[in-house]
Amino acid sequence: MKLDSITTIGIIGNGMIGDSMTVLTTGHGYKTVSVVRDMAKVPGYKAKYDEYYQQMIDHGILTEEQFHICETYLTYTDNYADLADCELIFECITENLEQKHQVYASIEANCPNVKAICSASSSFLPDKLGEKMTKYADRVIVTHPFNPAHMVPYFEICTGEKTDPAVVEWVVEALDSLDRKPAVLKKPNPGFIGNYLQFALWAAALKLVEDGVCDPKDIDTCLNYSFCPRYSSIGIFDHFDNGGYKLNITTCDSVFPILPRWDGAPSIIREKAESPDAWGARSPTKRGFYDWNGVDMVAYAERVNKPYWQFCSWDFPKE
């Protein structure tokens, strides 16, 4: 349900997260002002916005008529003064601290009504983001989404020493109104929660391949057909609580001592990243651990989104 305390949402920075966020906010009937650096690129941003909505139309989530209502809530601009009415602002620009500081200075100069400034940063903490602010440092928090933000409902919130607890409480309410599932960290952590867990699994997967235990395909088969589907309906603490800890402690004693303890990215992944033409699906050769040549990427994207369509039961605006 829309919050009466929000009349306008600002989104700064388009691209992977920003485009997705405009779908999320307008789909919930919030007037949205999207700030871009180059107005000449707006047709491309709007095309991606339309594409996301077309996917939703194709899956019967909403009608084309409802989409046309949603798009009336979106405005593009390159002028920060157009954010003057925004109570809530999502900052989604590239991971460049100097550029983020410039954005926050512009917000302080142009946004008298802002209650919270939410960064989509995956690496910078709020105190670092707000270190040069003179008015709104207590309103800066990290609200880290997973891509695409309109499909994946989970957002993790990281606060700083200067963060006003009332700001966090209000942002949680705002995210709830957007049908998101926010989790608030008790203290900062590299990778927050999601990437900390995801990359712990990634580290173990890479170690198995590097040690010659199995091939990448064997690991993906394991994930697809063993424990990963379970965690789409219950949690890991649910699972191990239900199983009890007699066997659990035995397995911990056996497995934990051999889990990888790398100081950084291992050679197996550095070699891929540093390769001039085989660093993944988007490389010139379309090769990484897998050969992506001939892969139907539209069908692949559909498989990526498949688990998340169930979360798109929004109360779309009617006028």
N, C-alpha and C positions, 0 to 999 in steps of 0.2 A: 504493500500500500504506500502511495506517495506520501512524503512528509510535507506537512504544511510549512515547515521551517525552511524548505528549499523551493525557491522560485526558478533559479537558473543554475545550471552546472557548467563550469568551464573545463575544457580539455585542451591542454597545450601540448602540441606535438602529434603529428599523425604518423602513419606507418603501422607496423604490426600491432602494437597495443592501442594506439590512439584511435585508429579506424574502428577497431573492435569495441572500444569504449563508447564511441558515438552510437553504435548500434544498441548497446546495453542501455544507455541513458535515455535515448529517444524512444526506445521500445517500452520504456516504463513511463512515458509521458512527461519527461522532464525537458523543459526548454534548455537546449544545449548550444553553447558557443564554442566552436573549435578554432583555436588560434594556430595559424600556419605561418611558416617563414616566407613561403613563396606562393602567392595566389595563383600563379600560372600552373601549379601542380594540383589545384583543387579538383579539376575534372578527374584526375587519377584517384584521388582520395574518395571522391563521391562514387566512382565506379566500383571501388572495393566495398564501400558501404552498401551499394546496391547489390553487389554479388553476395554478400553475407545475408542480406534479407531475401534474395532469391532462393538461397539454400533453405531458408526457413519456410518460404512459400512452398517449395518443392516437397518439403517434409510435412506439409499440412499444419505447420505451427501457427500460421496466420494467413490471411487472404491478401491479395494484391491491393485491395481497397484499404485494408488496415495498414499496409506498408506505406501507402501514399499519405496516410494520416501521420504516421511516425516521422516521415521525412520532413514534414512541415515544422517539426520541432528543432531542426538542425540549421545552424547558421555558421558559415566559414568567414573568418576575418584574419587580417594580419595586424590588427590594431588592438593593443592591450586595453585601451580605453573601453572597448566593447565588452570587457569582463566586469564592468563596474557593478552590475547587479548580482554577480555570482556569490553565492554563499559557500559553495563547495567547488574546489578546483582540483582536477587530476593532472599532474605533470607527468608527461610520457615522452620526454625528449631523450636523445641519445645519452649514453653513460659518460658524460663529460662534465666534471664538477664545475669548471669555470662557466660553462654555458648554463648549467642549472642555477648557479648563483645569479647570473644575469636575468634569468627568468623570474627568480624570486624577488629581485630588486624591482622588476617591472610590475609584479603583483602588488608589492607594497605601495608602489606609486599610483596604482590605478584601481585598486579593489578595496574600497572602504567597507564592504559588507561581508568579506570572506571570513568564514568561521573555521575552515580547515583547508590545508594545502596538502594534498595526498600525492606522494611521489610513487611512481611505478618502479623505482630503482630496484635492481637486484643486487647491488653491491655497496651503495653508500648509505650510511646510517643518518638518522634525522639530525643529530647534533652537527655532523659535518655538512649536511645540506643547508642548515640554517645558520651556520657560523658567522655569516656576514650580514644577516638580517638585523634591522633596527627596530621593527615593530611586531613582526608576526612569527618570531622564532618558536614561540610556544604553540603555534598552530600547524607546524610542519611535522608530518608523520610519513612513514613508508607504508603504502598499501600495495604489497607485491602480488600481482595476479599471475596466472598461468595462461599461456596463449592457446586459443583465442579467448580473451577475457569475457566475451558475451556468452561463450559456450561452457567454459570451465568455471563453476561457481565459487571455487575456493579462492579467498584472498587472505594473506597473512599480514598482520599489522605489527610494525615495529616502532616503538616510541624512543624518545631520547630523554636526557636529563631535564631539558627545558619544556618538555611536552606537558600541556595542561591535561590532566585526566578527564576533564569535562569534554575536551575536544575528541579524545579517543571514544568516549561513550557515545557522543553524537555521530561520529563516523561509523561506528558499529550499527547504529540505527539506520544511517543512510545506506549502508551496504545491505542491510536486511531488507530495506525497501526496494532494492535492486535485485532481490532474490539471490544474493550472494551468501556464502557461508564463511564469515570472517573468523579467524583465529588470532588472538592477541598474545604476542610473545611477552613473557615476564621480564626478559632481558635480551639485549641484542645477541645474535649468533650468526657467524658467517654462513651464508646459504639459507638463513632464516630456518624454517622447518622443512618446507617442501624440497628444496634443492639439497639440503643437508642429507635428507633421507634418500633422495633419488641418486645423488652422487656417491653415497655409501654403497648402494646397490651396483652402480656403474663401476666403482673401484673393484668390487668383488668380481664382477663379470669380466673386466679387463684382465684381472689377475688369472682367472681360470683359463682364458685364451692364451695369455702370455706364457703360462706354465705348461701349455699343451694338454690340458685336461680335456678340453672339448673345443668345438668350433663355435663361432658366433651364432650360427643357426640353431645349434643344440641349446644354447642359453635362451634364445628367443622362444624356442619350442617349450622349454621348461616354464618360462614366464607366462606364456599364453595358455598353457594347459595344466598348470599345477596350482600355485598359491595366489597368483595375481588376480584372477577372477573373483576369488573369495573376498578380497579387500575392496571390491566395489559395493559390497552389501554389509560387511562387518569390518571392524577395525582390528589392527594387530594386537592391541591390548585385550579386546574382546576375545580374539582367538586363543591367545596364550593363557588368559584367565580361565577360559572354558576348559582348556586341556590340562591345566594344573602345572605345577612346577617341579615335580619329581623328575620327569623325563627332560623337561626344559633345561634344568641345571646341568644335567649330564651332557646334553648337546652343546650348551654354552661352553662347558669345560673343554669339549673336544674341538669346537670350531673357532671360538674367539681367539685362541693363541695364533692361529694361522691366517686370520683376516689381514688384508694388506694394510701396511703402515707407510704409505708413500709420503714424501715431503711436498710433492706437487704432481703434476701430470706425468704419468709414466711414459717410458720410451715408446711403447706400443701406440700411444695416441699422439705423441709429439711427432713421430714419423709420418703419421697420416696428415696432421695439421701443416707440417712443413713441406709436404710433397707439393710440387708445382701444379700437378694436374690430377691428383687422386685423393683429395681431402674430403670427399663425401659426395652425396647425391647431387650437389650443386656445382661440383668441380667440372672442368672442361671434359673430362673423360666419363663423368657420372659414375665414379667408382669410389668406394670407401672400403669398409669391410665387405659390403655387398656390391654387386654390379647392378646399377640402376638403369642401364640402357634398356629401352623397350618397356619399362614399367609404366603402367597407366597411373599417372600422378593424380588425376581426378578421382579415380577409384581409391587410391591410397589415402587422399584427404578425407574421403567419405569414411574409410575405416578408422581414421584418427578421430573423427567427430562422433562416430557411432555411439560410444558409451554416454555421451553428454546430451543427446537430444531430449532425454527424459527431464532434464532440468530447465527446459525452455518453455515451461507453462506459465507465461507471464500474463499479467492483466494489461493488455495493450490499450493505449488511448483510443477512445471512441470518437473523438472530435479534436 
